[in-house]
Amino acid sequence: MRRAAGCACYDAPVRAFATLAAVWAGLAAAACGDDGGGAPVDAAPDRDGSAPIDGGPVVDADPLAWVDFATTGCTLVTETPDDAGAATTECRGAAPLAVTFGPVAPAAIDAYLWTFGDGAQSAEATPTHVFASPGRYDVGLAVSGPGGTAARARPGFIAVEPAALGAACDAAAQCADGTCLCGDGAACDGGWASGECVAACGAGCDGVCAALPGAAPWSGAHCLPGCAADAPCPAGRTCAVVPGDAGWVDACVPAGALAPIGAACVDVAGPVDEACAGGLCAPIGVRGACSADCTTTPCPTGSTCATFPALGARCVADCVGADGECAGDPWLACVAAGGGGDLGFTVPGGGGGATFCAPAPCNGPGDCAVGTCSAGYCRAP
């Protein structure tokens, strides 16, 4: 029968969502083996647990005989049981897992009701939902349109696995080893604003033991993923040279979290030691230079231990090829060891003609692009 003439159009959304609620209630009852006293809900024979429900289609509309959904953001894995049971497909990924859902149906859809198995729902057509913690989650979709109503339930469809060492995290419960560095509301900033799954150093460390210096929330000994040219870091992480339990090690850290020797490290408040992999921002140059105390510990490859009268023993970047960090700081230059004053320096063996990224010497005001020439070096007036 056709829709009666003169019916109010404004109540269509209300009727649609009321119908969806009834559809979902019927689907839940069918899944539990209870038809609520009404007619049984028949599942389509080839839809792996779906339960299309006839909601009274409008004449002349294509029938909404069934509905299913597709996903992006996870890996679809099909498993076949050892017995004669049907194969099942699940959507897998590491926590926190963000999955985008999209409906698949043979007819137009006007209203949607998604459930994600963790208490959350959505009425969007293509919602993105984040499954925060490891576990299995049931996903369901109930829809309505001019051609009727239909529903689809997939018990245990989402399989969220614990995040591996080095993966991004928000909470310890997401990590396989139970520790989320800078997670669970820790007051971290910079690159560490997103947490990283780490583990304790020791025999069980499946990576490298990094001894991150300083007193920041991320400081201390942590097992981090190692990295190399043929072993890149997880997404969102970068390979950095950091202090380890036995010298310097290559470890995966959040991108931008720890700067290398020679990198700028001064902000509006002054030197920021925590921004440097070596845990020390040397007060040289306009922007400072990341360094490390090399009084007792050797410097990492690509840098040399320089002794300054005023600063002591500090790692400075070697100048090889282009000037690198020196090129961007008007008070630094690639210079040989020697020189007098408070910013002159010496290196073991005299340097052998090598140059290092260090304070730029000057003979007069014209030698300094900014600031002034004082006591033989460019510096603040």
C-alpha positions as CSV (number, residue, x, y, z in Angstrom):
1,M,0.0,0.0,0.0
2,R,1.2,3.5,-0.7
3,R,1.8,6.1,2.0
4,A,-1.3,8.0,2.9
5,A,-1.5,11.5,1.4
6,G,-1.0,14.5,3.8
7,C,1.2,12.7,6.4
8,A,3.6,15.0,8.2
9,C,7.2,14.9,6.9
10,Y,8.8,16.2,10.0
11,D,8.2,13.1,12.0
12,A,10.1,10.9,9.5
13,P,13.4,11.0,11.5
14,V,11.6,10.2,14.7
15,R,9.9,7.2,13.2
16,A,13.2,6.1,11.6
17,F,15.1,6.1,14.9
18,A,12.2,4.4,16.7
19,T,12.2,1.7,14.1
20,L,16.0,1.3,14.5
21,A,15.6,0.9,18.2
22,A,13.0,-1.8,17.6
23,V,15.2,-3.5,15.0
24,W,18.2,-3.6,17.3
25,A,16.1,-4.9,20.2
26,G,14.8,-7.7,17.9
27,L,18.3,-8.5,16.7
28,A,19.7,-8.7,20.3
29,A,16.9,-10.9,21.3
30,A,17.5,-13.2,18.3
31,A,21.2,-13.4,19.2
32,C,20.3,-14.5,22.7
33,G,17.8,-17.1,21.4
34,D,14.7,-15.1,22.5
35,D,12.2,-13.9,19.9
36,G,10.3,-11.9,22.5
37,G,7.2,-13.8,21.7
38,G,7.0,-12.4,18.1
39,A,7.9,-14.0,14.8
40,P,11.3,-15.5,14.4
41,V,14.1,-13.4,12.8
42,D,15.5,-15.2,9.8
43,A,19.2,-14.7,9.0
44,A,20.2,-14.6,5.4
45,P,21.8,-17.9,4.6
46,D,25.1,-16.5,3.4
47,R,25.6,-13.5,5.7
48,D,27.5,-15.1,8.6
49,G,25.2,-14.2,11.4
50,S,23.4,-11.2,9.9
51,A,19.7,-10.9,10.7
52,P,17.7,-8.8,8.1
53,I,14.4,-7.7,9.6
54,D,11.5,-6.6,7.5
55,G,10.3,-3.2,8.7
56,G,7.5,-2.6,6.2
57,P,9.0,-1.3,3.0
58,V,7.4,1.5,1.1
59,V,5.8,0.4,-2.2
60,D,7.9,1.3,-5.3
61,A,11.2,1.5,-3.1
62,D,14.0,-1.0,-3.6
63,P,13.8,-3.5,-0.7
64,L,16.4,-3.1,2.0
65,A,16.7,-6.9,2.2
66,W,20.1,-7.0,4.1
67,V,22.9,-4.8,5.3
68,D,26.6,-5.4,6.0
69,F,29.6,-3.2,6.7
70,A,33.2,-2.7,5.6
71,T,36.1,-1.4,7.6
72,T,39.4,0.5,7.2
73,G,42.2,1.0,9.7
74,C,42.7,-2.6,10.6
75,T,43.8,-5.9,9.1
76,L,41.1,-8.3,8.1
77,V,42.0,-11.9,9.1
78,T,39.9,-14.9,8.1
79,E,40.2,-18.0,10.3
80,T,38.9,-21.5,9.5
81,P,38.2,-23.7,12.5
82,D,39.5,-27.2,12.8
83,D,36.0,-28.6,12.9
84,A,33.4,-28.2,10.3
85,G,32.4,-24.8,11.5
86,A,32.1,-21.8,9.2
87,A,35.1,-19.5,8.7
88,T,35.1,-16.2,10.6
89,T,36.7,-12.9,9.8
90,E,38.0,-10.4,12.3
91,C,39.4,-6.9,12.2
92,R,42.8,-6.9,14.0
93,G,45.1,-4.1,15.1
94,A,47.1,-2.8,18.1
95,A,45.6,-0.6,20.8
96,P,44.6,2.2,20.5
97,L,42.8,1.0,17.3
98,A,41.0,3.5,15.2
99,V,38.6,1.9,12.8
100,T,36.3,3.5,10.2
101,F,33.1,1.7,9.3
102,G,30.9,2.0,6.2
103,P,27.6,0.4,5.4
104,V,27.0,-1.9,2.4
105,A,23.4,-2.4,1.3
106,P,21.3,-3.1,-1.8
107,A,19.0,0.0,-1.2
108,A,18.9,3.5,0.2
109,I,19.5,4.1,3.9
110,D,18.0,7.0,5.8
111,A,19.1,6.2,9.4
112,Y,21.9,4.3,11.1
113,L,22.5,2.9,14.6
114,W,26.0,1.5,15.2
115,T,27.1,-0.2,18.4
116,F,30.8,-1.0,19.1
117,G,30.7,-3.4,22.0
118,D,32.3,-1.0,24.5
119,G,29.1,1.0,25.4
120,A,29.6,3.5,22.6
121,Q,27.1,4.1,19.8
122,S,26.9,6.3,16.6
123,A,24.2,7.5,14.3
124,E,26.7,8.5,11.6
125,A,26.7,6.9,8.2
126,T,30.5,6.2,8.3
127,P,31.7,6.6,11.9
128,T,35.3,6.3,13.1
129,H,35.6,4.7,16.5
130,V,38.7,4.2,18.7
131,F,39.0,1.0,20.6
132,A,41.3,2.1,23.4
133,S,42.1,-1.2,25.2
134,P,43.1,-4.7,24.1
135,G,40.2,-7.2,23.9
136,R,37.4,-8.4,21.6
137,Y,34.5,-6.2,20.7
138,D,31.1,-7.0,19.1
139,V,30.0,-4.6,16.4
140,G,26.4,-4.2,15.2
141,L,24.6,-2.0,12.6
142,A,20.8,-1.4,12.4
143,V,19.5,0.6,9.5
144,S,16.3,1.9,8.1
145,G,15.3,3.3,4.7
146,P,12.4,3.6,2.2
147,G,12.7,-0.1,1.5
148,G,12.4,-1.3,5.1
149,T,14.9,-2.1,7.9
150,A,17.8,-4.5,8.3
151,A,20.5,-5.3,10.8
152,R,23.9,-7.0,11.0
153,A,25.7,-8.2,14.0
154,R,29.3,-9.5,14.2
155,P,30.2,-10.9,17.6
156,G,33.9,-10.5,18.5
157,F,34.6,-8.9,15.1
158,I,37.1,-6.3,16.5
159,A,40.3,-7.9,17.9
160,V,42.5,-5.3,19.6
161,E,45.9,-6.6,20.5
162,P,48.4,-5.1,23.0
163,A,50.7,-2.5,21.4
164,A,54.3,-3.6,20.8
165,L,57.5,-2.1,22.2
166,G,57.9,1.5,20.7
167,A,54.2,1.9,19.6
168,A,52.2,5.0,20.5
169,C,50.0,4.7,23.5
170,D,47.7,6.7,25.8
171,A,47.6,4.3,28.8
172,A,49.7,1.4,30.3
173,A,46.8,-1.0,29.6
174,Q,47.4,-0.7,25.9
175,C,51.0,-1.9,26.0
176,A,52.2,-5.5,25.9
177,D,54.8,-4.9,28.6
178,G,52.4,-2.8,30.7
179,T,54.3,0.5,30.6
180,C,53.3,3.6,28.6
181,L,56.0,6.2,29.0
182,C,54.3,9.6,29.2
183,G,50.9,8.0,29.2
184,D,48.1,7.9,31.8
185,G,48.0,11.7,32.1
186,A,51.7,12.3,32.7
187,A,52.7,15.9,32.3
188,C,54.9,15.5,29.2
189,D,55.4,17.9,26.4
190,G,57.2,18.3,23.1
191,G,57.5,15.0,21.1
192,W,56.6,13.1,24.3
193,A,53.1,14.5,24.3
194,S,52.2,11.1,22.7
195,G,53.2,8.2,24.9
196,E,55.4,5.3,23.9
197,C,55.2,1.7,25.0
198,V,58.4,0.8,26.8
199,A,59.7,-2.1,29.0
200,A,62.2,-2.5,31.9
201,C,65.8,-2.9,31.0
202,G,67.3,-6.2,31.7
203,A,67.4,-9.8,30.4
204,G,63.9,-9.5,29.0
205,C,64.6,-6.3,27.0
206,D,63.8,-7.1,23.3
207,G,65.5,-3.9,22.1
208,V,68.1,-1.5,23.5
209,C,68.5,-0.1,27.0
210,A,68.4,3.7,26.9
211,A,69.5,5.8,29.8
212,L,67.6,9.0,29.1
213,P,69.3,11.8,31.2
214,G,67.7,14.6,33.2
215,A,64.8,14.9,35.5
216,A,61.9,15.0,32.9
217,P,59.0,12.6,33.2
218,W,60.6,10.4,30.4
219,S,64.1,10.4,32.0
220,G,65.6,7.1,33.3
221,A,66.4,3.7,32.0
222,H,63.9,2.2,29.5
223,C,63.9,-0.6,27.0
224,L,63.2,1.0,23.6
225,P,63.2,-0.5,20.1
226,G,66.6,-0.5,18.4
227,C,66.8,0.9,14.9
228,A,69.1,0.8,11.9
229,A,69.0,1.3,8.2
230,D,67.4,-2.1,7.6
231,A,65.3,-1.9,10.8
232,P,63.2,1.3,10.7
233,C,61.1,2.6,13.6
234,P,57.3,2.2,14.0
235,A,55.1,4.9,12.5
236,G,55.5,8.3,14.3
237,R,58.9,7.4,15.7
238,T,62.3,8.4,14.6
239,C,65.8,6.8,15.1
240,A,67.8,8.8,17.6
241,V,71.3,8.4,19.1
242,V,70.8,8.4,22.9
243,P,72.8,7.4,26.0
244,G,72.6,3.7,26.8
245,D,73.7,1.4,29.6
246,A,76.9,0.8,27.7
247,G,77.7,3.9,25.6
248,W,75.4,5.5,23.0
249,V,72.7,3.4,21.3
250,D,70.3,3.9,18.3
251,A,66.8,3.9,19.7
252,C,63.3,4.7,18.4
253,V,61.7,7.7,20.2
254,P,58.8,10.0,19.3
255,A,59.6,12.2,16.3
256,G,61.0,15.5,17.5
257,A,61.4,14.4,21.1
258,L,65.2,14.3,21.5
259,A,67.5,16.5,19.3
260,P,71.0,15.3,18.3
261,I,74.3,16.9,19.3
262,G,74.6,20.4,17.8
263,A,70.9,21.0,17.3
264,A,69.2,24.2,18.5
265,C,67.8,23.9,22.0
266,V,66.9,27.4,23.4
267,D,63.3,28.6,23.6
268,V,61.9,31.9,24.9
269,A,62.6,30.8,28.5
270,G,66.2,29.9,27.9
271,P,68.1,26.6,27.4
272,V,66.0,23.4,27.4
273,D,68.2,20.5,28.5
274,E,65.3,18.0,28.2
275,A,65.0,18.7,24.4
276,C,68.5,17.2,23.8
277,A,69.3,13.5,23.6
278,G,72.5,14.1,25.6
279,G,70.5,15.9,28.3
280,L,72.4,19.2,28.0
281,C,71.8,22.4,26.1
282,A,75.1,24.3,25.9
283,P,74.7,28.1,26.1
284,I,76.6,28.8,22.8
285,G,75.3,30.4,19.7
286,V,72.0,32.3,19.3
287,R,69.9,29.2,19.7
288,G,72.0,27.1,22.0
289,A,73.5,23.7,20.9
290,C,72.5,20.3,22.2
291,S,75.5,18.7,23.9
292,A,76.5,16.1,26.5
293,D,79.0,16.1,29.4
294,C,82.0,14.1,28.1
295,T,84.1,14.3,31.2
296,T,83.8,10.6,31.8
297,T,81.6,9.4,28.9
298,P,82.7,9.4,25.2
299,C,80.7,11.4,22.7
300,P,78.6,9.7,20.1
301,T,79.7,9.2,16.5
302,G,79.7,12.4,14.6
303,S,80.7,14.6,17.5
304,T,83.9,15.3,19.5
305,C,84.7,16.1,23.2
306,A,85.7,19.8,23.4
307,T,87.0,21.4,26.6
308,F,86.0,25.0,27.1
309,P,87.5,27.2,29.9
310,A,84.0,28.4,31.0
311,L,81.9,25.3,30.1
312,G,84.0,22.3,30.8
313,A,84.1,19.2,28.6
314,R,81.2,19.2,26.2
315,C,80.3,17.2,23.0
316,V,80.3,19.4,19.9
317,A,79.2,18.4,16.4
318,D,81.8,17.5,13.9
319,C,81.7,19.6,10.7
320,V,81.7,17.1,7.7
321,G,80.7,18.4,4.3
322,A,78.0,21.1,4.8
323,D,78.0,23.2,7.9
324,G,74.8,21.5,9.1
325,E,73.4,23.1,12.3
326,C,76.2,25.8,12.2
327,A,74.8,27.2,9.0
328,G,71.6,28.3,10.7
329,D,73.2,30.0,13.7
330,P,75.1,33.3,13.1
331,W,77.1,32.9,16.3
332,L,78.4,29.4,15.4
333,A,80.8,28.3,12.7
334,C,82.9,25.4,11.7
335,V,86.2,26.2,13.3
336,A,89.4,24.4,14.3
337,A,90.3,23.8,17.9
338,G,92.3,26.5,19.6
339,G,91.6,30.1,20.1
340,G,91.7,32.1,23.3
341,G,89.1,33.5,25.6
342,D,86.3,31.9,27.4
343,L,84.9,30.2,24.2
344,G,88.1,28.9,22.8
345,F,88.4,25.1,23.1
346,T,90.8,22.1,22.9
347,V,90.1,18.6,21.7
348,P,92.1,15.4,22.2
349,G,95.0,15.1,19.9
350,G,94.6,18.7,18.7
351,G,92.0,17.9,16.1
352,G,94.3,17.1,13.2
353,G,93.0,19.9,11.1
354,A,89.3,18.9,11.6
355,T,86.7,21.6,12.2
356,F,83.8,21.6,14.7
357,C,80.6,23.5,15.2
358,A,81.6,26.0,17.9
359,P,81.5,29.7,18.7
360,A,82.4,31.8,15.8
361,P,85.5,34.0,16.3
362,C,85.5,37.6,15.2
363,N,87.9,40.6,15.0
364,G,85.3,43.4,14.9
365,P,81.6,44.3,14.7
366,G,81.5,43.7,11.0
367,D,82.2,40.0,11.5
368,C,78.9,39.4,13.3
369,A,75.6,39.3,11.4
370,V,73.8,39.9,14.7
371,G,74.9,40.9,18.1
372,T,78.4,42.2,18.7
373,C,82.0,41.1,18.7
374,S,83.2,40.8,22.3
375,A,86.3,39.2,23.7
376,G,87.0,37.7,20.2
377,Y,83.6,36.0,19.7
378,C,80.2,36.9,18.4
379,R,77.7,37.1,21.2
380,A,74.8,39.2,22.7
381,P,75.6,42.9,23.2
